[in-house]
Each structure stands twice: as C-alpha cells, then as structure tokens.
Amino acid sequence: MNSGDTAWVLASAALVMLMTPGLAFFYGGMVGGKSVLNMLMMNFVCLGVVSTLWLLYGYSESFGDDAFQGLVGDMSHSLLRMTQGSLSGPAGHQIPTMAFVMFQLMFAVITTALITGAIAGRTRFWSWVAFTVLWTTVVYFPVAHWVFSASGFTDTDASGNSTEVGGWIINRLKAFDFAGGTAVHINAGAAALAVVLVVGERHGWPRSISRPHNVPFTLLGASLLWFGWYGFNAGSALTAGNLAALAFTNTTIATGAASLAWIVVEQLRDGKPTTIGASSGAVAGLVAITPACGFVGAIGALCIGLVAGVCCALAVSLKYVFGYDDSLDVVGVHLVGGLVGTLLIGLFADASVNPAGGNGLLFGGGLAQLERQAVAALAVLAYSFLATLLLAWIIHRLLGFRVDDEAEVNGIDEAEHAESAYDTHAPAPVTVTPPQPRVSPQRRQPTPPPRPVQRSRDQYW
C-alpha cells in the first residue's frame, strides 16, 4: 500500500462529498425564500439514498466484471463483497479498494444532485426520492461502468492478476474522460432536460418567476464547489504525484478564465456583470475542464475555460428560445459545458503532459480522437435523455412529480416539509419591565444619622 496515495484519495473523497452541500447552497440561493428548504433537502437526501444503493448493488453495477458487452457490471461486488483488497493506480501504486469505492460513491451522489436545479420550485420531495432510486440504478451506474471501469483495474487476486472486463467507452472506444465530463455532466444535463419536459413549466414562467432570495448563498456555494472540485479532478489521478498536480493546475486556470469570460459576455449583452454570472461562469469552467484536466497543458486549459464561459453564458438563453423551463440552467451549464470540455480534448490533448492521453488535432494527432470524443458524448447524451424521459414519465404518472398550484405559488417548504427557512411572521417583541427588588422590613438598613453641618468661624460671631 502507498500511504501517500491512499491519504490523497481519501481526502479527495471528502472534498467531493463537500460538493453536494456546496451545490445545495449554490442552488438554494437562486430560488425563492419559501422554497429554499426543499432545494436543500433534495440535494442533501442524495447522500443517504445513493450511499445505500451504492452498498447494495451500485458499486458492483458500476465496477463489477462486465455482464453484457461493456454495458453494465455484474453483481460480484454487491454488498461490497470482494472489495477488501487493493488496486493498482498509476505507476503501480497500490491503494485500498475501499478508498476507491468511497471516492467513486461521491461522484454518484453529486451527479444525481445536479439534476435538482432544473426542476427547482415545483417538485414533490418523495417523488424526487423515488426518481433518485430509479435514475441512479438505470442510468448513472451503467454509464459509470462505460466511462470509468477500466478492464483489469479493480480487485486483483493474491498474485496481482485480474481478469475483470470493464466498460465499452474507456476500453473499446478509447475516448478520454479524466474525471467525468460524460458520466457526470453530460449525463446529468441530458437527464435534467428530460425531466423538465415531463414536469413542465413553473407557474407564470417566463413572465413572472421568483427572484434569487440570497445571492451570497450562491457565491458561497460556488466557492465550496470550486474548493471541492480539486478533489473531484486532481483526486481522479489516484496518486499524489505529477498527474494530480497537472489536474489541480488546469482546474484553477480554466475556472478563473470561464468566470471572467461569462461576466464579459454579461457586460457586452446586458451592460452589467453580476455576482450570479461570475458564480455560474466558475461552475461552467469547472464542468468543462473536468474531462480534460489530465490530458491538456495550461494553454489548453485556458482555451477550454474561455470557450466554456462564452458558450455557457449564451446557452442559458436557449430555454427561452425553445420553451423548456430549466429553473437554474443545468442544461446550459452542465450539458453544454460537458460537451465543450469533452470535445475539446480532441483538439488540445497533449501527449507531452500525459503520454497515456495521446495528441489531439492541434498537436498533430489528427481527427481520430475528436471523433471518439464525439461518439462518447453523443452516446451518453442519447441514453441518459431517453431513459430519463421514460423514468420521469413513470414517476409523474404514478406519484405526481410536481406540487399543486397553491403550494408552488406560495412556496413549497411549508407544504412539503412543514418548515420555513426564515420566520417572516414572528410576533412583535414584548417589552417586559423587570420587577423591583423587595426588601424585607426586618432586614432594612437603619437610616444613617444626618451629618453635622460644618460652620466657618465667622458664622459663630
């Protein structure tokens, strides 16, 4: 076991876990004050639901031995059986399998939580929980197998050998995705679009919608996401070495560039840069650099960030053109940002920074890698959209996905959770006069005698 790599992977898993409450703050600040608890709860409950499914069968479905032509893992690791050994990372470094299990669990949690922003302000809580169970089982776990499950990578026997076969995108197609541009962001963005089409528009959209109730919450959430994303990207190196440092650096460069690009677009289009724009731009940069952070150099990261900031800032307006009510722009940021980052690997991949990645078009690699990236992106997008459309329709028909009109207009926190984030109807404070102390007659101090009058000598005469 390599203790340094193990410590880094465990710390990265904790950082990625922090991203889910960070996402809750990011989304929560942008909804109305009477719907913020529902938004927070829909994110937070993913930790409980997905963690339980991960134990039962999720890890096995994602990283078990291939059961059907690279599409899904078998049940050999259900209940986390056969996961007490070790696995080999880069340079043959060994880390405990259970550390990798926990690291990948946090990816499953945050991916599911990303969808909540698209249907904010109009969703029944228990319907969302049921959808989470179905979506992670049918969509996320198989796609994670396609993208992350490298053949022969997971558990080995006593001799260090493994015969496990992984997913088709990483092993057969040879498309690059360092930390989840396809499995996480394109997957969640396509699912968000499908759910929005089933659930429908918010009451009064687009003419009258609730304004963001707490912009500082949104900036705080974006900052927590940026912080946790270092575990997301650099942790995917699975080693505390040069590859992690490369991913860390590229994450910083692309995120800063995308945030600047977004507010420049706002300035040119609207005349003012906004705090929500700067926050959303940072998230767009994080999304776009995620698949590419281990395969491109610093200049490539800068270009990816700039392109993502501009494209995502423009893409958030598409919902008004095509008429889908994506409440918090999950499609515009995560689907578009994921596509930008995944495709630009085919241009900016540089074998000099990561020999395992090869060269993209701009570094003499031709169009082959760009074609592979496009196939991977479109395959995940199509499967996620169609499968989610069916699952959301089933939930909507059986349980009802959205709250009634009265709860939606008045805020759904009271209707769904019997709570409110802010006590806006507190009674006026009552002024209470403190009682005067009472002194018992028996203990009353005697009145002191009067002080003698001091007279001058002239007064006696």
Secondary structure, 3 states (H helix, E strand, C coil): CCHHHHHHHHHHHHHHHHHHHHHHHHHHCCCCCCCHHHHHHHHHHHHHHHHHHHHHHHHHHHHCCECCCCCCECCCCHHHCCCCCEEECHHHCEEEHHHHHHHHHHHHHHHHHHHHHHHCCCECHHHHHHHHHHHHHHHHHHHHHHHHCCCCCCCCCCCCCCCCCCCHHHHHHCCCCCCCHHHHHHHHHHHHHHHHHHHCCCCCCCCCCCCCCCHHHHHHHHHHHHHHHHHHHHHHHCCCCHHHHHHHHHHHHHHHHHHHHHHHHHHHHHCCCCHHHHHHHHHHHHHHHCCCCCCCCHHHHHHHHHHHHHHHHHHCCHHHHHCCCCCCCHHHHHHHHHHHHHHHHHHHCCCCCCCCCCCCHHHCCCCHHHHHHHHHHHHHHHHHHHHHHHHHHHHHHHCCCECCHHHHHHCHHHHHHCCCCCCCCCCCCCCCCCCCCCCCHHHCCCCCCCCCCCCCHHHHC
